[in-house]
């Protein structure tokens, strides 16, 4: 009977830790939010990058409003989408800290859905970058515009001056696969 109690305790511990490792949370982000809050519908976070960095695998980040930032996806198994019945815009005006508005490098199972991405003006500007060994990346229903290498719309494109709305390329020995853009 003592052994049965130990087995039961181990079973309960393992099933409890397994269920928590596969839980999915829905977080919310709004320009009027606060990163000190908990990210729920009534207490949203203020920045998308904070939400990405503080979410876990299999979480969904629901975006409501217009944000002036650039995002680096810091872990796999993540959904970024507009909040239900809301619009979501990432406006990268005047930010030159990285080339891409959304950068995904060596990650898998990432979905970006129904987000407007705009106003990235710098040499080698990118709307969405998928780089390295990525898999199962879905970009759907996104509006990507005004991604330019120059403020001058008549400027000539060359090997060293260019811009891309979406760019997918491998920089590792393992190629990217299952990239869906719709």
Secondary structure by P-SEA (a helix, b strand, c coil): caaaaaaaaaaaaaaaaaaaaabbbbbbbccccccccccccccccccaaaaaaaccccbbbbbcccccccccccccbbbbbccccbbbbbcccccccccccbbbcccccccccbbbbccccccccccccccccccccccccccccccccccccccccccccccccbbbbbcccccccccccc
